[in-house]
Amino acid sequence: PICEGEVEDDAGRSDEEDAKIPDMPLTDKEARRVKRKKGLDRRDERAARKQTKDQDAGLEYVPAAGHMDEENDGLEDLSPEDRERVLKKRKLIRDGMGGGMG
């Protein structure tokens, strides 16, 4: 019997009857997907917290030089001022590490 405000679905059950039926447990595949999503969300939150913490501390990311020569220093997309600033920071880092960095 349907009372006012209740809606009956195709199987003839009302909303209240659906609420009484226990939820089906997740399949292994669904459980893995949920676990993976939680892990990715947690990793993204940590990265965002770390980035804001670094910005608050005044730290700035400087791209590593790696195996680049002077023509291909990996900074082509930066403005000339930013490129010069990054190159100066790299020089300071290299000087601080001693002559072993090349």
DSSP file with accessible surface (Angstrom, degrees, kcal/mol):
  #  RESIDUE AA STRUCTURE BP1 BP2  ACC     N-H-->O    O-->H-N    N-H-->O    O-->H-N    TCO  KAPPA ALPHA  PHI   PSI    X-CA   Y-CA   Z-CA
    1    1 A P              0   0  160      0, 0.0     2,-0.5     0, 0.0    13,-0.1   0.000 360.0 360.0 360.0 134.3    0.0    0.0    0.0
    2    2 A I        -     0   0   83      4,-0.0     2,-0.2    12,-0.0     3,-0.1  -0.842 360.0-160.9-102.5 128.0    1.3    3.4   -1.0
    3    3 A C    >   -     0   0   83     -2,-0.5     3,-1.6     1,-0.2     2,-0.0  -0.471  41.9 -68.5 -94.6 173.4    0.7    6.4    1.3
    4    4 A E  T 3  S+     0   0  197      1,-0.2    -1,-0.2    -2,-0.2     3,-0.1  -0.352 121.2  21.7 -62.5 139.8    0.8   10.0    0.4
    5    5 A G  T 3  S+     0   0   81      1,-0.3     2,-0.3    -3,-0.1    -1,-0.2   0.341  96.5 114.9  86.9  -9.8    4.4   11.2   -0.5
    6    6 A E    <   -     0   0   32     -3,-1.6     2,-0.4     8,-0.0    -1,-0.3  -0.749  51.7-152.7 -95.0 145.4    5.7    7.7   -1.3
    7    7 A V        -     0   0   94     -2,-0.3     8,-0.5    -3,-0.1     2,-0.4  -0.944   7.6-142.5-117.3 136.5    6.7    6.7   -4.8
    8    8 A E        -     0   0   99     -2,-0.4     6,-0.2     6,-0.2     2,-0.1  -0.795  14.8-147.7-100.8 135.7    6.6    3.2   -6.1
    9    9 A D    >   -     0   0   57      4,-2.2     3,-1.7    -2,-0.4    -1,-0.0  -0.250  38.4 -83.6 -90.8-174.0    9.3    1.9   -8.4
   10   10 A D  T 3  S+     0   0  178      1,-0.3    -1,-0.1     2,-0.1    -2,-0.0   0.801 127.4  55.2 -62.2 -29.6    9.1   -0.7  -11.2
   11   11 A A  T 3  S-     0   0   68      2,-0.1    -1,-0.3     1,-0.0     3,-0.1   0.498 118.2-109.6 -85.0  -1.7    9.4   -3.6   -8.8
   12   12 A G  S <  S+     0   0   34     -3,-1.7     2,-0.4     1,-0.3    -2,-0.1   0.661  75.5 132.1  86.0  14.2    6.5   -2.4   -6.7
   13   13 A R        -     0   0  101      4,-0.0    -4,-2.2     2,-0.0    -1,-0.3  -0.799  48.2-136.9-100.2 146.6    8.5   -1.3   -3.7
   14   14 A S     >  -     0   0    9     -2,-0.4     4,-2.0    -6,-0.2     5,-0.2  -0.407  30.3-101.2 -90.6 173.5    8.2    2.1   -2.0
   15   15 A D  H  > S+     0   0   94     -8,-0.5     4,-1.7     1,-0.2     5,-0.1   0.885 122.4  53.0 -62.3 -39.5   11.0    4.3   -0.8
   16   16 A E  H  > S+     0   0  116      1,-0.2     4,-1.1     2,-0.2    -1,-0.2   0.905 108.1  50.0 -65.1 -39.5   10.6    3.1    2.8
   17   17 A E  H  > S+     0   0   84      1,-0.2     4,-0.9     2,-0.2     3,-0.3   0.889 108.6  53.2 -66.7 -36.6   10.8   -0.5    1.8
   18   18 A D  H  < S+     0   0   57     -4,-2.0     3,-0.5     1,-0.2    -1,-0.2   0.865 104.6  55.9 -64.4 -35.1   14.0    0.2   -0.1
   19   19 A A  H  < S+     0   0   85     -4,-1.7    -1,-0.2     1,-0.2    -2,-0.2   0.800 103.8  54.6 -68.3 -26.8   15.5    1.8    2.9
   20   20 A K  H  < S+     0   0  165     -4,-1.1    -1,-0.2    -3,-0.3    -2,-0.2   0.735  87.9  90.9 -79.1 -22.2   14.9   -1.4    4.9
   21   21 A I  S  < S-     0   0   85     -4,-0.9     3,-0.1    -3,-0.5     2,-0.0  -0.593  85.1-118.9 -75.4 129.2   16.8   -3.6    2.5
   22   22 A P        -     0   0  108      0, 0.0     2,-0.1     0, 0.0    -1,-0.1  -0.341  31.5-101.9 -68.5 150.0   20.5   -3.8    3.4
   23   23 A D        -     0   0  157     -4,-0.1     3,-0.1     1,-0.1    -4,-0.0  -0.424  36.2-111.7 -69.5 145.0   23.0   -2.5    1.0
   24   24 A M        -     0   0  165     -2,-0.1    -1,-0.1     1,-0.1     3,-0.1  -0.524  36.6-108.5 -73.2 141.9   24.9   -5.1   -1.1
   25   25 A P        -     0   0  109      0, 0.0     2,-0.1     0, 0.0    -1,-0.1  -0.348  41.6 -95.2 -67.6 154.4   28.6   -5.4   -0.2
   26   26 A L        -     0   0   99      1,-0.1     2,-0.1     4,-0.1    -3,-0.0  -0.413  36.6-118.9 -69.2 145.3   31.0   -4.0   -2.8
   27   27 A T     >  -     0   0   77      1,-0.1     4,-2.7    -2,-0.1     5,-0.2  -0.319  32.0-103.2 -73.1 166.4   32.5   -6.5   -5.3
   28   28 A D  H  > S+     0   0  127      1,-0.2     4,-2.5     2,-0.2     5,-0.2   0.910 123.8  51.1 -57.7 -42.5   36.3   -6.9   -5.2
   29   29 A K  H  > S+     0   0  155      1,-0.2     4,-2.2     2,-0.2    -1,-0.2   0.927 111.6  46.2 -62.5 -45.1   36.5   -4.7   -8.3
   30   30 A E  H  > S+     0   0   75      2,-0.2     4,-2.6     1,-0.2    -2,-0.2   0.905 111.8  51.8 -65.3 -40.2   34.4   -1.9   -6.8
   31   31 A A  H  X S+     0   0   44     -4,-2.7     4,-2.6     2,-0.2    -2,-0.2   0.915 110.5  48.2 -63.5 -42.4   36.4   -2.1   -3.5
   32   32 A R  H  X S+     0   0  143     -4,-2.5     4,-2.8    -5,-0.2    -1,-0.2   0.911 111.6  50.4 -63.2 -41.8   39.7   -1.8   -5.4
   33   33 A R  H  X S+     0   0  129     -4,-2.2     4,-2.5     2,-0.2    -2,-0.2   0.931 112.0  46.8 -63.2 -43.9   38.4    1.1   -7.4
   34   34 A V  H  X S+     0   0   45     -4,-2.6     4,-2.5     2,-0.2    -2,-0.2   0.931 113.7  48.6 -64.0 -44.0   37.2    2.9   -4.2
   35   35 A K  H  X S+     0   0  164     -4,-2.6     4,-2.2     2,-0.2    -2,-0.2   0.916 112.1  48.6 -63.1 -42.8   40.5    2.2   -2.4
   36   36 A R  H  X S+     0   0  147     -4,-2.8     4,-2.5     2,-0.2    -1,-0.2   0.922 111.3  50.2 -63.8 -42.7   42.5    3.5   -5.5
   37   37 A K  H  X S+     0   0  115     -4,-2.5     4,-2.7     1,-0.2    -2,-0.2   0.922 110.1  50.0 -63.5 -41.8   40.4    6.7   -5.6
   38   38 A K  H  X S+     0   0  127     -4,-2.5     4,-2.6     1,-0.2    -1,-0.2   0.912 110.9  50.1 -62.5 -41.6   40.9    7.4   -1.9
   39   39 A G  H  X S+     0   0   28     -4,-2.2     4,-2.4     2,-0.2    -2,-0.2   0.916 111.8  47.1 -63.1 -43.0   44.6    6.9   -2.4
   40   40 A L  H  X S+     0   0   72     -4,-2.5     4,-2.5     2,-0.2    -2,-0.2   0.912 112.9  49.0 -65.2 -42.2   44.7    9.3   -5.3
   41   41 A D  H  X S+     0   0   64     -4,-2.7     4,-2.4     2,-0.2    -2,-0.2   0.923 111.6  49.5 -62.2 -43.4   42.6   11.9   -3.5
   42   42 A R  H  X S+     0   0  121     -4,-2.6     4,-2.3     2,-0.2    -2,-0.2   0.915 111.3  49.2 -62.0 -43.1   44.9   11.6   -0.4
   43   43 A R  H  X S+     0   0  148     -4,-2.4     4,-2.3     1,-0.2    -2,-0.2   0.918 111.4  49.3 -63.3 -42.2   48.0   12.0   -2.6
   44   44 A D  H  X S+     0   0   86     -4,-2.5     4,-2.3     1,-0.2    -1,-0.2   0.896 110.5  50.4 -64.5 -39.8   46.5   15.1   -4.3
   45   45 A E  H  X S+     0   0  114     -4,-2.4     4,-2.6     2,-0.2    -1,-0.2   0.917 110.7  49.2 -64.6 -42.2   45.6   16.6   -0.9
   46   46 A R  H  X S+     0   0  144     -4,-2.3     4,-2.7     2,-0.2    -2,-0.2   0.915 111.2  49.5 -61.6 -44.2   49.1   16.1    0.4
   47   47 A A  H  X S+     0   0   58     -4,-2.3     4,-2.5     2,-0.2    -2,-0.2   0.907 111.7  48.6 -62.8 -41.1   50.6   17.7   -2.8
   48   48 A A  H  X S+     0   0   50     -4,-2.3     4,-2.4     2,-0.2     5,-0.2   0.916 112.5  48.3 -65.9 -41.8   48.3   20.7   -2.5
   49   49 A R  H  X S+     0   0  146     -4,-2.6     4,-2.5     2,-0.2    -2,-0.2   0.918 112.7  48.5 -63.0 -43.3   49.2   21.1    1.2
   50   50 A K  H  X S+     0   0  126     -4,-2.7     4,-2.7     2,-0.2    -2,-0.2   0.915 111.1  50.5 -64.1 -41.4   52.9   20.8    0.5
   51   51 A Q  H  X S+     0   0  117     -4,-2.5     4,-2.4     2,-0.2    -2,-0.2   0.932 113.0  44.6 -64.3 -45.3   52.6   23.4   -2.3
   52   52 A T  H  X S+     0   0   70     -4,-2.4     4,-2.6     2,-0.2    -1,-0.2   0.895 113.2  52.1 -66.6 -36.8   50.8   25.9   -0.2
   53   53 A K  H  X S+     0   0  151     -4,-2.5     4,-1.8    -5,-0.2    -2,-0.2   0.925 111.1  47.2 -63.6 -43.3   53.3   25.3    2.7
   54   54 A D  H  <>S+     0   0   48     -4,-2.7     5,-2.6     2,-0.2     4,-0.5   0.896 112.8  49.1 -64.7 -40.4   56.2   25.9    0.3
   55   55 A Q  H ><5S+     0   0  116     -4,-2.4     3,-0.9     1,-0.2    -2,-0.2   0.904 110.0  51.1 -66.3 -40.4   54.6   29.0   -1.0
   56   56 A D  H 3<5S+     0   0  137     -4,-2.6    -1,-0.2     1,-0.3    -2,-0.2   0.850 109.9  50.4 -64.5 -33.5   53.9   30.3    2.5
   57   57 A A  T 3<5S-     0   0   72     -4,-1.8    -1,-0.3    -5,-0.2    -2,-0.2   0.538 117.2-115.1 -81.2  -8.1   57.6   29.7    3.4
   58   58 A G  T < 5 +     0   0   63     -3,-0.9    -3,-0.2    -4,-0.5     2,-0.2   0.653  63.9 149.4  84.3  15.1   58.7   31.6    0.3
   59   59 A L      < -     0   0  110     -5,-2.6     2,-0.4    -6,-0.2    -1,-0.3  -0.554  28.2-160.6 -81.4 149.2   60.3   28.6   -1.4
   60   60 A E        -     0   0  101     -2,-0.2     2,-0.3     2,-0.0    -5,-0.0  -0.989  19.1-118.0-133.6 140.0   60.3   28.4   -5.1
   61   61 A Y        -     0   0  183     -2,-0.4     0, 0.0     1,-0.0     0, 0.0  -0.586  25.5-166.2 -76.1 129.6   60.7   25.4   -7.5
   62   62 A V        -     0   0   33     -2,-0.3    -2,-0.0    27,-0.1    -1,-0.0  -0.979  25.2-120.1-117.6 119.6   63.8   25.6   -9.7
   63   63 A P        -     0   0   36      0, 0.0     2,-0.1     0, 0.0    27,-0.0  -0.331  33.8-112.5 -59.7 136.4   63.9   23.2  -12.6
   64   64 A A        -     0   0   75      1,-0.1    26,-0.0    10,-0.0     0, 0.0  -0.400  12.4-136.7 -70.8 148.4   66.9   20.9  -12.4
   65   65 A A    >   +     0   0   42      1,-0.2     3,-0.6    -2,-0.1    -1,-0.1   0.883  40.4 165.3 -74.6 -39.4   69.6   21.3  -15.0
   66   66 A G  T 3   -     0   0   62      1,-0.2     2,-0.4     2,-0.0    -1,-0.2  -0.292  67.9 -21.7  62.1-135.7   70.1   17.5  -15.6
   67   67 A H  T 3  S+     0   0  205      2,-0.0     2,-0.3    -2,-0.0    -1,-0.2  -0.356  98.9 133.2-104.7  52.7   72.0   16.6  -18.7
   68   68 A M    <   -     0   0   84     -3,-0.6     5,-0.2    -2,-0.4     2,-0.1  -0.784  44.5-144.3-107.0 147.4   71.4   19.9  -20.6
   69   69 A D        -     0   0   91      3,-0.5    -1,-0.0    -2,-0.3    -2,-0.0  -0.354  39.2 -90.1 -96.2-176.8   73.9   22.0  -22.4
   70   70 A E  S    S+     0   0  170      1,-0.2     3,-0.4    -2,-0.1    -1,-0.0   0.845 126.1  47.4 -67.7 -32.9   73.8   25.8  -22.6
   71   71 A E  S    S+     0   0  155      1,-0.3     2,-0.7     2,-0.1    -1,-0.2   0.871 119.4  39.9 -74.4 -36.0   71.6   25.9  -25.8
   72   72 A N        +     0   0   89      1,-0.1    -3,-0.5     2,-0.1    -1,-0.3  -0.718  67.0 146.2-115.2  80.5   69.1   23.4  -24.4
   73   73 A D        -     0   0    9     -2,-0.7    -1,-0.1    -3,-0.4    -5,-0.1   0.376  65.3-113.7 -98.6   5.1   68.7   24.4  -20.7
   74   74 A G  S    S+     0   0   29     -3,-0.1     3,-0.2     1,-0.1    -2,-0.1   0.635  94.2  99.4  77.7  11.6   65.0   23.4  -20.4
   75   75 A L    >   +     0   0    1      1,-0.1     3,-1.6     2,-0.1     8,-0.1   0.100  35.2 118.1-117.7  23.1   64.0   27.0  -19.9
   76   76 A E  T 3  S+     0   0  118      1,-0.3    -1,-0.1     7,-0.0     7,-0.1   0.811  74.2  55.4 -61.4 -30.8   62.8   28.0  -23.3
   77   77 A D  T 3  S+     0   0  141     -3,-0.2    -1,-0.3     2,-0.0     2,-0.2   0.528  92.2  91.3 -84.3  -3.1   59.3   28.7  -22.2
   78   78 A L  S <  S-     0   0   57     -3,-1.6    -3,-0.0     1,-0.1     0, 0.0  -0.570  84.1-105.4 -89.6 156.6   60.3   31.2  -19.5
   79   79 A S     >  -     0   0   42     -2,-0.2     4,-3.0     1,-0.1     5,-0.2  -0.326  37.9-105.0 -70.2 160.4   60.7   34.9  -20.0
   80   80 A P  H  > S+     0   0  100      0, 0.0     4,-2.3     0, 0.0     5,-0.2   0.887 121.8  49.9 -57.4 -38.2   64.2   36.3  -20.2
   81   81 A E  H  > S+     0   0  139      2,-0.2     4,-2.2     1,-0.2     5,-0.1   0.937 113.7  44.5 -66.0 -45.5   64.1   37.7  -16.7
   82   82 A D  H  > S+     0   0   58      2,-0.2     4,-2.6     1,-0.2     5,-0.2   0.895 112.5  53.0 -65.0 -38.6   62.8   34.4  -15.2
   83   83 A R  H  X S+     0   0   78     -4,-3.0     4,-2.5     2,-0.2    -2,-0.2   0.938 110.2  47.0 -63.4 -44.5   65.3   32.4  -17.2
   84   84 A E  H  X S+     0   0   99     -4,-2.3     4,-2.3    -5,-0.2    -1,-0.2   0.911 111.6  51.6 -64.0 -40.6   68.2   34.6  -15.9
   85   85 A R  H  X S+     0   0   83     -4,-2.2     4,-2.2     2,-0.2    -2,-0.2   0.932 111.1  47.2 -62.3 -44.3   66.9   34.3  -12.3
   86   86 A V  H  X S+     0   0    5     -4,-2.6     4,-2.6     1,-0.2    -2,-0.2   0.915 110.6  52.0 -66.5 -40.3   66.7   30.5  -12.6
   87   87 A L  H  X S+     0   0   49     -4,-2.5     4,-2.1     1,-0.2    -1,-0.2   0.904 109.4  50.1 -63.9 -38.2   70.2   30.3  -14.1
   88   88 A K  H  X S+     0   0  127     -4,-2.3     4,-2.4     2,-0.2    -1,-0.2   0.913 110.7  49.7 -65.0 -41.2   71.5   32.4  -11.2
   89   89 A K  H  X S+     0   0   59     -4,-2.2     4,-2.5     1,-0.2    -2,-0.2   0.904 109.3  51.7 -64.4 -40.5   69.8   30.1   -8.7
   90   90 A R  H  X S+     0   0   21     -4,-2.6     4,-2.8     2,-0.2    -1,-0.2   0.914 109.1  50.9 -60.8 -41.0   71.3   27.1  -10.4
   91   91 A K  H  X S+     0   0  114     -4,-2.1     4,-2.8     2,-0.2    -2,-0.2   0.928 110.3  48.9 -64.1 -42.3   74.8   28.6  -10.2
   92   92 A L  H  X S+     0   0  125     -4,-2.4     4,-2.2     2,-0.2    -1,-0.2   0.908 112.2  48.8 -62.6 -41.0   74.3   29.3   -6.4
   93   93 A I  H  X S+     0   0   88     -4,-2.5     4,-1.5     2,-0.2    -2,-0.2   0.939 112.7  47.6 -63.4 -45.7   73.1   25.7   -5.9
   94   94 A R  H  < S+     0   0   91     -4,-2.8     4,-0.5     1,-0.2     7,-0.3   0.920 112.1  49.6 -62.6 -43.0   76.1   24.4   -7.8
   95   95 A D  H >< S+     0   0   91     -4,-2.8     3,-0.8     1,-0.2    -1,-0.2   0.890 109.8  51.9 -64.6 -36.6   78.5   26.6   -5.9
   96   96 A G  H 3< S+     0   0   69     -4,-2.2    -1,-0.2     1,-0.2    -2,-0.2   0.795 107.7  51.9 -69.9 -27.3   77.0   25.5   -2.6
   97   97 A M  T 3< S-     0   0  129     -4,-1.5     3,-0.4     1,-0.3    -1,-0.2   0.502 112.4-122.6 -86.4  -5.7   77.5   21.8   -3.5
   98   98 A G    X   -     0   0   36     -3,-0.8     3,-0.8    -4,-0.5    -1,-0.3  -0.372  45.3 -51.7  91.8-173.4   81.2   22.3   -4.4
   99   99 A G  G >  S+     0   0   78      1,-0.2     3,-1.1     2,-0.1    -1,-0.2   0.534 113.3  89.1 -81.1  -2.7   82.9   21.6   -7.6
  100  100 A G  G 3  S+     0   0   79     -3,-0.4    -1,-0.2     1,-0.2    -2,-0.1   0.660  76.3  64.6 -71.7 -14.9   81.5   18.0   -7.9
  101  101 A M  G <         0   0  109     -3,-0.8    -1,-0.2    -7,-0.3    -2,-0.1   0.613 360.0 360.0 -88.2 -10.0   78.4   19.0   -9.8
  102  102 A G    <         0   0   85     -3,-1.1    -2,-0.1    -4,-0.1    -1,-0.1   0.663 360.0 360.0  87.8 360.0   80.2   20.2  -12.9
